[in-house]
């Protein structure tokens, strides 16, 4: 899979992309991630990519032309590979596990990171960009949501995780929260690991975990039960 990120803060990405699962996935050539400075496509002598909003109002709006030039150049060099363009925006559809699974099947993602008061809407319209949000709150920029999206998608790609079952057994897989997990020691400060997990009885363990997932989901996320 290929992911290209267009941002005015490329320095934010290396600490995340060069660590943990993302770094291992890149080393194994499961993923190829390129982070681009959007200012490289600015025609302004000061490399500006924003301007005042038409109609008045506070703040600045990111211009359409740098995004257009960047995406068009990337597509031209991609030799026919179809890009799925995503605009990170608080106005977008909420990112879910189901959406991450759908995105993981795309061969190429181009992520557009907004900033200031937002992005000229012609970017969304003309580039057929899918708007995605990571929650019902506003962040300073789209870089953090882009990192969250990348992590949620890459860990679903075959070869990214040490154990392929890990992604299938987690919260939101099957619309349930994950069951409680335990490891050594068996007893810690008076709290003991449930005996069923020490029994070695795989069918009973599976039944217990399913029940715990249902109970946890009902208590913490009843909306998922619907």
C-alpha positions as CSV (number, residue, x, y, z in Angstrom):
1,X,0.0,0.0,0.0
2,X,1.1,3.5,-0.7
3,X,0.2,6.6,1.4
4,X,1.1,10.2,0.5
5,X,0.6,13.0,3.0
6,X,0.3,16.7,2.1
7,X,1.0,18.9,5.1
8,X,2.6,22.2,6.1
9,X,4.2,20.5,9.1
10,X,6.1,17.5,7.7
11,X,8.4,17.5,10.8
12,X,5.6,16.2,12.9
13,X,5.5,12.8,11.2
14,X,8.9,11.1,11.6
15,X,8.6,10.3,15.4
16,X,5.4,8.4,14.6
17,X,6.2,6.8,11.3
18,X,9.7,5.6,12.4
19,X,8.4,3.8,15.5
20,X,6.7,0.6,16.4
21,X,4.4,-1.2,14.0
22,X,4.5,1.5,11.3
23,X,8.3,1.3,11.2
24,X,8.3,-2.5,10.9
25,X,5.6,-2.4,8.2
26,X,7.7,0.0,6.2
27,X,10.8,-2.1,6.7
28,X,8.9,-5.2,5.5
29,X,7.7,-3.2,2.5
30,X,4.1,-3.7,3.5
31,X,3.6,0.1,3.4
32,X,5.3,3.0,1.6
33,X,4.6,6.4,3.2
34,X,5.8,9.7,1.8
35,X,5.3,13.0,3.6
36,X,5.3,16.1,1.4
37,X,5.6,19.8,2.4
38,X,2.6,21.4,0.7
39,X,4.5,24.7,0.6
40,X,6.6,23.1,-2.2
41,X,3.6,23.6,-4.5
42,X,3.0,27.3,-3.5
43,X,3.6,29.9,-6.2
44,X,4.0,32.6,-3.5
45,X,7.6,33.9,-3.0
46,X,7.1,33.4,0.7
47,X,5.7,29.9,0.2
48,X,2.3,30.9,1.6
49,X,-0.5,28.4,1.2
50,X,-3.3,30.4,2.9
51,X,-5.3,33.6,2.4
52,X,-8.2,35.5,4.0
53,X,-11.7,34.0,3.6
54,X,-14.1,35.5,1.1
55,X,-17.1,36.9,2.9
56,X,-15.0,38.0,5.9
57,X,-14.5,36.3,9.2
58,X,-11.6,35.4,11.5
59,X,-8.5,33.5,10.6
60,X,-7.1,32.2,7.3
61,X,-8.2,29.6,4.8
62,X,-5.9,27.1,3.0
63,X,-5.8,27.9,-0.7
64,X,-7.0,25.4,-3.3
65,X,-4.2,25.8,-5.9
66,X,-1.3,24.2,-3.9
67,X,-3.4,21.1,-3.2
68,X,-4.5,20.8,-6.8
69,X,-0.9,21.1,-8.1
70,X,0.4,18.6,-5.5
71,X,-2.3,16.0,-6.1
72,X,-2.0,16.3,-9.9
73,X,1.7,16.0,-9.9
74,X,1.6,12.9,-7.6
75,X,-1.0,11.3,-9.9
76,X,1.1,12.1,-13.0
77,X,4.1,10.3,-11.5
78,X,2.0,7.3,-10.2
79,X,1.7,5.6,-13.6
80,X,-2.0,4.9,-13.5
81,X,-2.3,3.9,-9.8
82,X,-5.7,5.1,-8.6
83,X,-5.6,7.6,-5.7
84,X,-8.2,7.7,-2.9
85,X,-8.0,11.3,-1.6
86,X,-8.9,11.9,2.0
87,X,-9.4,15.3,3.6
88,X,-9.0,15.3,7.4
89,X,-11.7,17.6,8.7
90,X,-13.9,17.9,11.8
91,X,-16.8,18.1,9.4
92,X,-16.1,14.7,7.9
93,X,-17.6,11.3,8.5
94,X,-16.3,9.8,11.8
95,X,-13.4,7.3,11.4
96,X,-14.5,3.8,12.6
97,X,-13.0,0.4,12.5
98,X,-15.2,-0.4,9.6
99,X,-14.0,2.6,7.7
100,X,-10.4,1.7,8.5
101,X,-11.0,-1.7,7.1
102,X,-12.4,-0.2,3.9
103,X,-9.5,2.1,3.5
104,X,-7.0,-0.7,4.1
105,X,-8.2,-2.3,0.8
106,X,-7.3,0.9,-1.2
107,X,-3.9,0.6,-3.0
108,X,-3.1,4.3,-2.6
109,X,-4.3,7.0,-0.1
110,X,-3.5,10.7,-0.4
111,X,-4.1,12.4,2.9
112,X,-4.7,16.2,2.9
113,X,-4.0,17.9,6.2
114,X,-6.0,21.0,6.8
115,X,-5.1,23.9,9.1
116,X,-6.3,27.4,10.1
117,X,-10.0,27.9,9.5
118,X,-10.1,25.1,7.0
119,X,-9.5,24.3,3.3
120,X,-11.1,26.0,0.3
121,X,-14.1,23.8,-0.4
122,X,-13.1,23.4,-4.1
123,X,-10.5,21.0,-2.9
124,X,-13.1,18.6,-1.5
125,X,-15.4,19.0,-4.5
126,X,-13.0,18.9,-7.5
127,X,-10.6,16.3,-6.1
128,X,-13.4,14.1,-4.9
129,X,-11.9,14.0,-1.5
130,X,-13.5,11.9,1.2
131,X,-13.8,14.0,4.4
132,X,-13.0,12.1,7.6
133,X,-12.9,13.1,11.2
134,X,-11.5,11.2,14.2
135,X,-14.1,12.6,16.6
136,X,-16.6,15.4,17.5
137,X,-14.0,18.0,18.5
138,X,-11.7,20.5,16.8
139,X,-7.9,20.1,16.6
140,X,-5.4,22.7,15.6
141,X,-4.5,20.9,12.4
142,X,-5.1,17.7,10.4
143,X,-1.7,16.2,11.0
144,X,-2.7,14.3,14.2
145,X,-5.9,12.9,12.6
146,X,-3.7,11.8,9.6
147,X,-1.4,9.9,11.9
148,X,-4.3,8.2,13.7
149,X,-5.8,7.2,10.3
150,X,-2.5,5.8,9.1
151,X,-2.0,3.7,12.2
152,X,-5.5,2.4,12.2
153,X,-5.2,1.4,8.5
154,X,-1.6,0.0,8.4
155,X,-2.1,-2.4,11.3
156,X,-4.9,-4.1,9.3
157,X,-2.5,-4.9,6.4
158,X,-1.3,-8.4,6.2
159,X,2.3,-8.6,7.5
160,X,2.1,-5.5,9.7
161,X,1.4,-7.3,13.0
162,X,3.4,-10.1,14.5
163,X,0.2,-12.1,15.0
164,X,-2.4,-11.8,12.3
165,X,-5.2,-12.7,14.8
166,X,-4.5,-9.6,16.8
167,X,-6.4,-7.2,14.6
168,X,-9.4,-9.6,14.5
169,X,-9.7,-10.0,18.3
170,X,-9.6,-6.3,19.2
171,X,-12.3,-3.8,20.2
172,X,-14.8,-2.8,17.5
173,X,-14.1,-6.0,15.5
174,X,-17.6,-7.4,15.3
175,X,-19.1,-4.3,17.0
176,X,-18.0,-5.3,20.5
177,X,-15.4,-4.0,22.9
178,X,-12.5,-6.4,23.6
179,X,-12.7,-8.7,26.6
180,X,-10.4,-8.0,29.7
181,X,-6.8,-9.1,29.3
182,X,-4.4,-10.4,32.0
183,X,-0.8,-11.6,32.2
184,X,1.8,-12.5,35.0
185,X,1.7,-12.5,38.0
186,X,-1.4,-14.6,38.7
187,X,-2.0,-12.5,41.8
188,X,-1.1,-8.9,42.3
189,X,-2.0,-6.8,45.3
190,X,-4.9,-9.0,46.2
191,X,-6.3,-9.1,42.6
192,X,-6.3,-12.5,41.0
193,X,-6.5,-13.5,37.4
194,X,-9.9,-15.2,36.8
195,X,-9.5,-19.0,37.2
196,X,-11.1,-19.7,33.9
197,X,-8.1,-18.2,32.1
198,X,-5.8,-20.6,34.0
199,X,-7.8,-23.7,33.2
200,X,-6.5,-24.4,29.8
201,X,-10.0,-25.2,28.6
202,X,-10.1,-23.3,25.3
203,X,-13.9,-23.6,24.6
204,X,-14.7,-22.3,28.1
205,X,-12.2,-19.5,27.8
206,X,-13.7,-18.4,24.5
207,X,-17.2,-18.5,26.0
208,X,-16.0,-16.4,29.0
209,X,-14.3,-13.9,26.7
210,X,-17.5,-13.5,24.6
211,X,-19.6,-12.9,27.7
212,X,-17.1,-10.3,29.0
213,X,-17.1,-8.5,25.7
214,X,-20.9,-8.3,25.8
215,X,-21.0,-7.1,29.4
216,X,-18.3,-4.5,28.8
217,X,-19.9,-3.2,25.6
218,X,-23.3,-3.0,27.3
219,X,-21.8,-1.1,30.2
220,X,-19.4,1.3,28.4
221,X,-20.8,1.6,24.8
222,X,-24.5,0.6,24.8
223,X,-24.8,2.4,21.4
224,X,-22.8,-0.4,19.8
225,X,-25.3,-3.0,21.1
226,X,-27.9,-1.4,18.9
